[in-house]
Amino acid sequence: MDIEGSVKIVLDTQTFNSGFQKREFVITTKEQYPQDIKFELIKDRIDIIDAYKPGETIKVHFNIRGNEYNGKYYVNLQAWRIESVSSSAPEMSPSDNSGFPEEPPATSDEVIENDLPF
């Protein structure tokens, strides 16, 4: 999935006892009723937001992750690619992925469900 908006705030990196690192940032969408949406970057992707400043318009590619802990349910939006959006940027065809990393593979702690009938 992806969404466009302007960078509102970039938070500091959080490091946990296990060594796991994450970094959160918020974008404000540009629609009739703008929304502030928080994303997280994990592991080796925590630095990809450094190239963008507050107020800059970006496109965030992300995965939705949900989990249950002690009977409560949580949803995280994990960003895996960020692109600058500008009116002077050349259009890319959908098949032109040169220079962009592919979506990261699922880690062993992520469950992938395939509900396709074939």
Phi and psi in degrees as a GROMACS rama.xvg file:
@    title "Ramachandran Plot"
@    xaxis  label "Phi"
@    yaxis  label "Psi"
@TYPE xy
-149.558  159.148  ASP-2
-152.478  148.666  ILE-3
-108.964  149.276  GLU-4
-178.651  177.302  GLY-5
-100.838  143.434  SER-6
-65.05  125.024  VAL-7
-97.8778  -49.4429  LYS-8
-155.022  145.945  ILE-9
-120.801  122.531  VAL-10
-90.5655  164.599  LEU-11
-70.6234  157.118  ASP-12
-67.9499  137.146  THR-13
-106.632  129.488  GLN-14
-116.782  130.157  THR-15
-101.915  165.544  PHE-16
-54.5262  -32.7157  ASN-17
-73.587  -10.2694  SER-18
96.8757  -8.67219  GLY-19
-65.6918  138.361  PHE-20
-124.772  143.705  GLN-21
-145.561  158.484  LYS-22
-141.036  134.634  ARG-23
-110.441  150.649  GLU-24
-147.851  158.669  PHE-25
-123.664  136.322  VAL-26
-117.923  155.008  ILE-27
-110.11  122.154  THR-28
-71.3153  160.128  THR-29
-113.173  80.7319  LYS-30
-136.541  -178.256  GLU-31
-56.8313  -41.0318  GLN-32
-119.357  87.4262  TYR-33
-56.5002  143.054  PRO-34
-119.548  141.639  GLN-35
-93.7812  120.048  ASP-36
-120.832  128.093  ILE-37
-96.1937  132.49  LYS-38
-119.118  161.866  PHE-39
-127.348  146.448  GLU-40
-113.154  138.127  LEU-41
-125.719  159.171  ILE-42
52.0722  -122.076  LYS-43
-79.7674  2.00451  ASP-44
-102.533  4.82602  ARG-45
-65.1705  -19.9838  ILE-46
-92.6424  -4.92959  ASP-47
-69.353  -16.3665  ILE-48
-81.7314  -15.3626  ILE-49
-58.8991  -25.8427  ASP-50
-77.2692  -4.90841  ALA-51
-119.443  143.167  TYR-52
-108.686  155.348  LYS-53
-53.8993  135.773  PRO-54
95.4323  -18.2721  GLY-55
-75.8531  138.889  GLU-56
-85.7669  129.762  THR-57
-133.807  162.233  ILE-58
-112.997  125.846  LYS-59
-107.737  125.45  VAL-60
-98.4925  131.31  HIS-61
-149.215  164.2  PHE-62
-116.723  147.324  ASN-63
-93.9283  127.107  ILE-64
-122.088  131.392  ARG-65
-127.031  148.557  GLY-66
-153.816  164.569  ASN-67
-115.935  138.353  GLU-68
-143.917  119.457  TYR-69
51.9968  43.0068  ASN-70
79.7974  3.14847  GLY-71
-112.7  148.193  LYS-72
-112.226  139.138  TYR-73
-129.21  147.118  TYR-74
-126.903  132.617  VAL-75
-124.045  144.919  ASN-76
-105.667  105.356  LEU-77
-94.223  110.289  GLN-78
-75.9762  141.282  ALA-79
-130.061  -9.93014  TRP-80
-154.095  142.876  ARG-81
-131.51  134.883  ILE-82
-125.106  144.818  GLU-83
-76.6556  141.3  SER-84
-115.566  120.171  VAL-85
-143.92  150.718  SER-86
-68.6139  -19.7023  SER-87
-91.6256  -4.23687  SER-88
-72.4216  140.285  ALA-89
-69.4886  146.655  PRO-90
-71.9138  141.518  GLU-91
-109.849  140.258  MET-92
-73.6708  153.518  SER-93
-58.5254  -26.5793  PRO-94
-85.3453  -7.34228  SER-95
-91.8116  94.8023  ASP-96
-107.249  12.2062  ASN-97
-60.8857  134.721  SER-98
88.7718  -5.6779  GLY-99
-116.162  137.936  PHE-100
-71.2512  153.433  PRO-101
-75.1601  164.23  GLU-102
-59.0622  136.488  GLU-103
-67.0606  145.705  PRO-104
-69.8548  156.107  PRO-105
-66.1895  142.778  ALA-106
-85.9628  169.527  THR-107
-63.4419  -21.7545  SER-108
-91.3079  3.69875  ASP-109
-105.134  135.386  GLU-110
-96.0152  129.1  VAL-111
-108.968  123.589  ILE-112
-111.125  132.236  GLU-113
-117.1  107.681  ASN-114
-99.4998  18.4309  ASP-115
-74.3902  141.53  LEU-116
-77.9131  3.22629  PRO-117
